[in-house]
């Protein structure tokens, strides 16, 4: 037999070191979050802003947020700058308004920043003045300051049913800005939202569709969550999702934002996966209907179809245990949700076995003397 000396503590296998290093930047980076809590406010704000940018896709990971910011700059630097400003202003406003940091870690998890990301980004996208129109920062800052106000108000109502508010504050504030300014405003004109223009573009695209366009439609669909049309930007977003959660990445590919329903707010099973597929199909119908209705009012559809579709599916009541929705306080990335479920089942099984052993022990004792 060969003698194999055990590795010394300082000679850990390179494979395990690599896995530990990868583990530090995947998932929700909880260790990083604990480290950030002990740092100065500037470092904390940087972490919160990056997490806020990523939370648009239900991802609580600052490295994923950094990748997404890189994708936004790849699409359009001016849009990316407005998105970062919006996230920062929304997060700081939440702190100034006294939003509780410890309530599910809302501020530190970026939950008060992602609506500001979309408001700042899409205000720049829909501005008819084009890029680097610095006066746009005035309404941008004002609207993003209102994000935590609207979020808090909506949470008070949605909390009665333990429902998330998603991007409803973004929808409300952006539509308010577009409706108030319109296409003829002297300082903040908007691009025209003409009825049925999207249907004409769809017919033309279907006639000229080829395999390459079909392939690129997947990253483009993911990029459209941020209002981006470049497939390369969408590819960077997919990489950011993959870094945090392969399950979220897979469902984003299958159904963009609506497809993440099963992995985030439900424990992933084949039943909830099927539910997410139906939600994505329903969202496609909802998008067509809402786009036509909003175009008549010269307003963008924003993420109204996603919010309405997902909220409807989250309100489903079922006696099937596999289709049990998680409470908001327990929502994490899908892999963590699955781990918690297994730990809970194992704990319940151990407790049940202990109770059965106690019953057998109590029943097996000798009868008391007469």
Secondary structure, DSSP 8 states (H G I E B T S, - for coil): --------TT---HHHHHHHHHHHHSTT-HHHHHHHTTS-HHHHHHHHHHHHHHGGGT---HHHHHHHHHHHHHH-HHHHHHHHHHHHHHHHHHHHTT--SSSTTTTTTTTTTHHHHHHHHHHHHTBTT-TT-TTHHHHHHHHHHHHHHHHHHHHHHHGGGT---TTHHHHHHHHHHHHHH-TT-SSS-B----TTHHHHHHHHHHHT--HHHHHHHHHHHHHGGGT---HHHHHHHHHHHHHH-HHHHHHHHHHTTGGGHHHHHB---HHHHHHHHHHHHHHHHHHHHHHHHHHHTT---TTHHHHHHHHHHHT---S-GGG-B--GGG---HHHHHHHHHHHHHHHHHHHHHHHHHHHHHHTS-----
